[in-house]
Amino acid sequence: MKAVIIGGVAGGATAAARIRRLDESAEIVIIERSGYISYANCGLPYYIGGVIGDFDELTLQTPENFRRRYRIDARVREEAEAIDPVRKRVRIRRLETGEVYEESYDKLLLSPGAKPVVPALEGTDRDRLFTLRTVEDTVAIRRFVEERAPRSAVLIGGGFIGLEMAENLRGLGLDISVVQRSGHLFNVFDEDMAAGIHAEMRRRGVKLFLNADVTGFETTPEKIVVKLRDGSRIDSEMTVLAVGVRPDVELAEKAGLELGPRGGIRVNARMETSVKDIYAVGDVVEVADFATGRPALIALAGPANKQGRIAADNICGLDSEYRGTQGSSVIRLFSMTAASTGMTEARARKEGIDYGKVILSPANHASYYPGARTMTVKVLYARPSLKILGAQILGYEGVDKRLDVIATAMRCGLTVTALKDLELAYAPPYSSAKDPVNMVGFVAENVETGKLRQFFAEEVDGLPRDGSVVLLDVRTPGEYARGHAEGFVNIPLDELRERLGELEKPEAPGKMPEGKKTVYVMCQSGVRSYLACRILMQHGFDCRNFAGGYRYFETVRRERCPAAETRPCGADKN
């Protein structure tokens, strides 16, 4: 059996190694148009920033290593130009010489990846303008930084590459601006959760231009100017385009392979295309979104590697299936960590899904143990099934651990309330006896059983300030004095039982309320306000607890970073 693989990064390299492990007699050929195979795409920004110092650390394998260890013929700087599915041949061009030849195959695997989106704008072919997708791109940017010593840079795009480049170039001392077309960075987060990301970026000196459309570029020997639709101009000494990628389907399309509704190659669960004996994996394919089952384009290294293994199994006569992609991801942003899996709330609304949500602001470990820090956790779940749809977490230490647990629970089909039953490792330096993951389950159960009713940040402005409802802040006077939501009055939790009468005062002299008013309660993290709600509900009040607490509210409204430390019950020091 002869297998030819087009593309030698992530999925392609994984498939080649897996085929060899399954079939010692197979002839395996990799065709890769760049000069490198099996390199670490995700590490490229960190090499530019000097975090990864050794260039060789980026290349997990070399063509020579592949030949020596796996007896795989890995050919770099060669590009597949056409596929003849009838004759089972691929036309290939050697890029250094221009020589063209044909290669036969029994099984063909397409893993060409995706290409950076380069908008059709004035000046996109100018000097000082870069994309970052390949090792060659990385080398060019690092050489520019080392030789030209730029003092400023503009990143066009607020996704993974844009934010990682912002962090790394800022670490080199450059003045950084990030231009994002939408209203918030990092589209795998909702706008409320992205507020903490904005705060951290600004705290680190990164300038953000949100809701900003780029209309073109001007380049001089000394600088590149980014022109925006509102007429403003951003001067810098280099610009990196990171507005996204699109699947590289040209070769597949010319060969007659069927494309899906999102523009990627259509494949089945076995990673088979519409043409017999041709498989496809990685950024070029449409996969099933795990949460909805609908076609999706998700460009991540983890899924690409899994797809490569599954394709290899089926090429070698086994029976393996890909079960869909959740899009689990994590990113470091200076001192913070942001992680997500599954659907955002914005997408759930767009797709008309009936969902519930919980938002928490727990500590990353036991709050009495020194160094406890706040994280913000947002989890969406379907109604009435209570199956987890997605999660977003922003914070410091322990974010990745909690996201991985929730992603695993989602993959296993657990309900959001089942999170309360998970037995997770506990010691004060690492967690709490009631882990944040468990707390998600507790809160969701309280909501779904009617023990707790919530209100959210987007509802606060619309609450009446005419006395028809009670807006209550149950934090300490010191916490309240440092900042509070407009119209909320302060009665500390520990005084609430003795001051219930204040919540039933007449709206005007001589006028008594017809019944107990609805009370909207807020505290620092949501813990004390929940306790207040339980007290009030048992005294006949209709009560709503603010999800996430004032700390989260302040982050959303004022783009302030989550608190650096927290204390028992979510309180801050007075």
Secondary structure, DSSP 8 states (H G I E B T S, - for coil): -EEEEE--SHHHHHHHHHHHHH-TT-EEEEEESSS-SSB-GGGHHHHHTTSS--GGGGBS--HHHIIIII--EEEESEEEEEEETTTTEEEEEETTT--EEEEE-SEEEE---EEE-----BTTTSTTEEE-SSHHHHHHHHHHHHHH--SEEEEE--SHHHHHHHHHHHHTT-EEEEE-SSSSS-TTS-HHHHHHHHHHHHHTT-EEE-S--EEEEEE-SS-EEEEETTS-EEEES-EEE-S-EEE--HHHHHTT--B-TTSSEE--TT-B-SSTTEEE-GGGEEEEBTTT--EE----HHHHHHHHHHHHHHHTT-------B---EEEEETTEEEEEEE--HHHHHHTT--EEEEEE--BSS-TTSTT--B-EEEEEEETTT-BEEEEEEEESTTHHHHHHHHHHHHHTT-BGGGGGG------TTT--SS-HHHHHHHHHHHHHTTS--EE-HHHHTTS--SSSSEEEE-S-HHHHHT---TT-EE--GGGTGGGGGGGG--SBTTB--SS---EEEE-SSSHHHHHHHHHHHTTT--EEEETTHHHHHHHHHH-----S---GGG----
